Amino acid sequence: MGNIVWKILSVAAALGASVVARKITDGTWKFVSGKESPENPEDPEIDMKEAIAFAVLSGAVIGLARMLANRQATRVYTKATGQLPKTLAKKGEN
């Protein structure tokens, strides 16, 4: 049962992090560049420098948001069950 709860919690955290990360990325991009974020940075019509800068920004923001969301999900799970999820526990602890 615990494994199923952890999977649901971690998927929900990842989805929530993705939504938040996209909003942060779009807002940051508009603040820095003064333009809307590219809809598809892979489009050849988008300048290469712009596409690379957007990819770096979005990758960093998404990675950070997912890490923070997973850490919070782990805290919630650990508080509720008294132990780390099996996928995160060190060998011999569970």
N, C-alpha and C positions, 0 to 999 in steps of 0.2 A: 504494500500500500504506500509506504513512504517514497518508494522510487517513482511511482506514478505521480504523486503530489509534487515531488521535486521537478519532474519533467514538465508538468503543467506550469509550475511557478517559474521555471527558467525560460520557457517559451514565452510566457506572458511578459516577463522582464525584458527579453530581447525585442519583442514587438513594440513594447512601450518605449524602449530606448531608441529604436529606429525612428519612431514618429517624432520624438523629442529632438533627436539628432538632426533630422531633416529640417525641422523648424529653425534650430540653432544655425545650421549650415546656411540656409537661405538668408536668414537675417544677417549673419556675419558677412556673407558674400555681398549683400546689398550695401551694408555699411562700409565695407572696404573698397569695393569697386564702383559703387554707385549704380550698378546695373542689377537686373534680375539674374538669379543663378541660371546657368545653362540647363535647358531641359534634358539634353542628351550631349554630354561632353565628347562622346565618340563621333559626333557629327563632323564631317570634314569641313563644314562651313565655320565651325568654331575655331578661333585662333589657337594654335598649339600651346602657347604659353598660358592662355586662359584655361584651356582644358586641363593642363598639368596642375596649375595652381588650384583649380577647383577639386581635382582628384585628391591632391594632398590634403587640402582643408577638410573635405568630406570624410576621407579615410581616418584622419586624426580625430575628428569629432565623433564619428560613429564608433570607433574603437574605444574612446574614452567613455562615451555614454553606455555602451554595452558592458564595459568593465564595472562601472559604478552600479548599474542596474543588477548585474549578477552578484556583486558583493552585497547589495541590499537584500536581494532574494535569499542569499545564503544566510544572512543574519536572521531574516524572518523564519526560514525553515529551521535553523538551529534553535531559535528561541521556542518554536512550537514543538519540536521533537526532542530537544536536548542533545542532539548530535549533528555532526556535519552530514550532508548528503553523501551517499556511498561513493559517488564519482569524485568527490573532493577529499574524502578522508584518506589519511596516510595509511599505508599497508599496516595491518595489524591492529588498527584502532577500531574497526567495525567487524 
